């Protein structure tokens, strides 16, 4: 059965920290919409560095951009908080980089689908840059808004929120990510600032799916429907 076309935005961005469940939910949503007769395209959008690449190379030499293997897992750390001037330039160049990538990997897909589902995206990059630089003012500033300049006006952002304890229960290696909690705080700030839909993924996966379908104005079916009825 095909849902009414006007019930969906042309872009759905699913954001959140590693371990929150956004990949699982993005893959499910793409399959769910396809089953309902829609033409979704799923895009994984961890963007490349273009103009900011020389700055990243420089900080590899200074030790502020480094990798560590902990418990067999490789982590990358950007510790730019103590680099005034550099961190502001990095934030600016990342804003340009993310728009270059957004045009090539998201914006141009509008003719191939009726809805683009974006797992990660410009807002995730903004969160990463804010936590990497310590520029707490960035999300609310004009420069912060530049990061999503090419995203469609009807875009809906779903923040998959999950408690740190629950994240670590399934991704224990993330205990070594010392910026996990700061990133979670920036997501919460952006969600409140922009009115994002908050998907509470501290319960069952079916409950999180039901929240997404309800937010999109779609009928809930299967196990999600039963769980939705119990909550009413």
C-alpha positions as CSV (number, residue, x, y, z in Angstrom):
1,X,0.0,0.0,0.0
2,X,1.3,3.4,-0.9
3,X,1.1,6.1,1.8
4,X,0.1,9.6,0.7
5,X,3.1,11.4,-0.8
6,X,2.5,14.6,1.3
7,X,2.9,12.6,4.6
8,X,6.7,12.3,4.2
9,X,9.5,14.9,4.0
10,X,11.9,14.7,1.1
11,X,14.8,14.2,3.5
12,X,15.0,12.3,6.8
13,X,18.2,12.6,8.8
14,X,18.8,10.1,11.6
15,X,21.5,11.4,13.9
16,X,23.1,10.4,17.2
17,X,26.3,9.2,18.8
18,X,28.0,5.9,18.0
19,X,26.1,3.1,19.7
20,X,22.8,4.9,19.8
21,X,21.2,2.6,17.2
22,X,20.9,5.0,14.3
23,X,22.3,2.6,11.8
24,X,19.9,-0.1,12.7
25,X,16.9,2.3,12.6
26,X,18.0,3.9,9.3
27,X,18.3,0.5,7.6
28,X,14.9,-0.5,9.0
29,X,13.2,2.7,7.9
30,X,14.5,2.4,4.3
31,X,13.2,-1.1,4.1
32,X,9.9,-0.1,5.8
33,X,9.2,2.8,3.4
34,X,10.1,0.6,0.4
35,X,7.6,-2.0,1.6
36,X,5.0,0.8,1.7
37,X,5.6,1.6,-2.0
38,X,7.9,4.6,-1.5
39,X,11.3,5.1,-3.3
40,X,13.8,5.7,-0.4
41,X,17.5,6.1,-0.9
42,X,19.7,5.5,2.1
43,X,22.9,7.5,2.4
44,X,25.7,7.0,4.9
45,X,27.3,10.5,5.1
46,X,30.5,10.5,7.0
47,X,32.0,13.3,5.0
48,X,35.5,13.6,3.6
49,X,37.9,16.3,4.4
50,X,38.7,18.6,1.5
51,X,39.9,22.1,2.5
52,X,40.6,21.1,6.1
53,X,42.9,18.2,5.2
54,X,46.1,20.2,5.4
55,X,45.2,21.4,8.9
56,X,44.5,17.8,10.0
57,X,47.9,16.8,8.6
58,X,49.6,19.6,10.5
59,X,48.0,18.5,13.8
60,X,49.2,14.9,13.2
61,X,52.7,16.3,13.4
62,X,51.9,18.3,16.6
63,X,50.2,15.3,18.2
64,X,46.7,16.9,18.5
65,X,45.3,14.6,15.9
66,X,46.2,11.0,16.7
67,X,45.1,7.4,16.8
68,X,45.2,4.9,19.6
69,X,44.4,1.2,19.6
70,X,42.7,0.3,22.9
71,X,41.5,-3.2,23.5
72,X,42.0,-4.1,19.9
73,X,39.8,-1.2,18.8
74,X,41.3,1.8,16.9
75,X,40.2,5.2,18.0
76,X,40.8,8.6,16.4
77,X,41.1,11.7,18.6
78,X,41.1,15.3,17.7
79,X,42.2,17.4,20.6
80,X,42.0,20.9,19.3
81,X,40.6,22.7,22.4
82,X,44.0,24.2,23.2
83,X,44.7,25.6,19.8
84,X,43.1,29.1,19.6
85,X,42.9,30.5,16.1
86,X,43.5,27.1,14.6
87,X,40.3,25.6,16.0
88,X,38.2,28.5,14.6
89,X,39.8,28.0,11.2
90,X,39.2,24.3,11.3
91,X,35.5,24.9,12.2
92,X,35.1,27.2,9.2
93,X,36.8,24.8,6.7
94,X,34.8,21.9,8.0
95,X,31.6,23.9,7.3
96,X,32.8,24.3,3.7
97,X,33.8,20.7,3.4
98,X,30.5,19.4,4.7
99,X,28.6,21.5,2.1
100,X,30.7,20.2,-0.7
101,X,30.0,16.7,0.4
102,X,26.3,17.3,1.0
103,X,25.8,18.6,-2.5
104,X,27.5,15.6,-4.0
105,X,26.1,12.9,-1.8
106,X,22.7,14.1,-0.7
107,X,21.4,17.2,-2.6
108,X,21.8,15.6,-6.0
109,X,19.8,12.5,-5.1
110,X,16.5,14.3,-5.1
111,X,15.7,13.1,-8.6
112,X,16.4,9.5,-7.8
113,X,14.0,9.1,-4.9
114,X,11.0,10.6,-3.2
115,X,12.7,10.5,0.2
116,X,16.4,10.4,1.1
117,X,17.3,8.8,4.5
118,X,20.6,10.2,5.7
119,X,22.4,8.2,8.4
120,X,24.8,10.8,9.8
121,X,25.0,14.1,8.0
122,X,26.0,17.7,8.5
123,X,24.5,17.9,12.0
124,X,26.7,15.0,13.1
125,X,29.7,16.8,11.7
126,X,28.8,19.9,13.6
127,X,28.6,17.9,16.8
128,X,32.0,16.3,16.2
129,X,33.6,19.6,15.4
130,X,32.1,21.3,18.5
131,X,33.4,18.5,20.8
132,X,36.8,18.4,19.0
133,X,37.4,22.1,19.3
134,X,35.7,23.0,22.5
135,X,33.9,25.8,20.7
136,X,30.7,25.6,22.8
137,X,29.2,28.7,21.0
138,X,29.4,27.0,17.6
139,X,26.0,25.2,17.5
140,X,24.0,28.4,18.1
141,X,26.2,30.7,16.0
142,X,25.7,31.6,12.3
143,X,28.7,29.4,11.4
144,X,27.0,26.5,13.0
145,X,23.9,27.0,10.8
146,X,26.2,27.0,7.7
147,X,26.9,23.3,8.2
148,X,23.3,22.4,7.2
149,X,22.9,25.2,4.5
150,X,22.3,22.7,1.7
151,X,19.9,20.5,3.5
152,X,16.3,20.6,2.2
153,X,13.9,23.0,3.9
154,X,11.4,20.2,4.7
155,X,14.1,18.0,6.2
156,X,13.1,16.1,9.4
157,X,15.8,15.3,11.9
158,X,15.4,12.4,14.2
159,X,17.9,12.3,17.1
160,X,18.3,8.8,18.4
161,X,18.8,9.3,22.2
162,X,20.2,6.6,24.3
163,X,21.7,6.7,27.8
164,X,25.4,6.3,28.2
165,X,25.0,3.1,30.3
166,X,22.9,1.5,27.6
167,X,25.3,2.4,24.9
168,X,28.2,0.9,26.8
169,X,26.2,-2.3,27.4
170,X,26.3,-3.0,23.7
171,X,29.4,-1.1,22.7
172,X,31.7,-1.5,25.7
173,X,34.8,-0.3,23.8
174,X,33.3,3.2,23.7
175,X,34.2,3.6,27.4
176,X,37.5,4.8,26.0
177,X,35.9,7.6,24.0
178,X,36.4,10.5,26.3
179,X,34.2,12.7,24.1
180,X,31.2,10.5,24.1
181,X,29.4,12.4,26.9
182,X,30.3,15.9,25.4
183,X,28.8,14.8,22.1
184,X,25.6,13.6,23.7
185,X,25.3,17.0,25.4
186,X,25.7,18.8,22.0
187,X,23.1,16.6,20.4
188,X,20.7,17.5,23.2
189,X,21.4,21.2,22.8
190,X,20.8,21.0,19.0
191,X,17.6,19.0,19.5
192,X,16.2,21.7,21.8
193,X,17.4,24.5,19.6
194,X,16.0,23.2,16.3
195,X,13.0,21.2,17.6
196,X,14.3,17.8,16.4
197,X,12.2,14.7,16.9
198,X,13.7,12.8,19.9
199,X,13.6,9.0,19.5
200,X,14.1,7.4,22.9
201,X,16.0,4.2,22.2
202,X,16.4,3.1,25.8
203,X,13.6,0.6,25.5
204,X,12.9,-2.0,22.9
205,X,13.8,-1.6,19.2
206,X,10.1,-2.0,18.4
207,X,9.3,1.0,20.6
208,X,11.8,3.2,18.8
209,X,10.4,2.1,15.4
210,X,6.9,3.0,16.6
211,X,8.1,6.4,17.6
212,X,9.5,7.1,14.1
213,X,6.4,5.9,12.3
214,X,4.2,8.0,14.5
215,X,6.3,11.1,14.0
216,X,6.1,10.6,10.3
217,X,2.3,10.3,10.4
218,X,2.4,6.7,9.1
219,X,0.3,3.8,10.3
220,X,2.1,1.5,12.7
221,X,1.9,-2.2,11.8
222,X,3.0,-5.5,13.2
223,X,4.7,-5.7,16.6
224,X,5.2,-2.0,16.7
225,X,1.4,-1.5,16.3
226,X,0.7,-3.7,19.4
227,X,3.2,-1.9,21.4
228,X,1.8,1.5,20.2
229,X,-1.7,0.4,21.3
230,X,-0.5,-0.5,24.7
231,X,0.9,3.0,25.2
232,X,-2.3,4.8,24.3
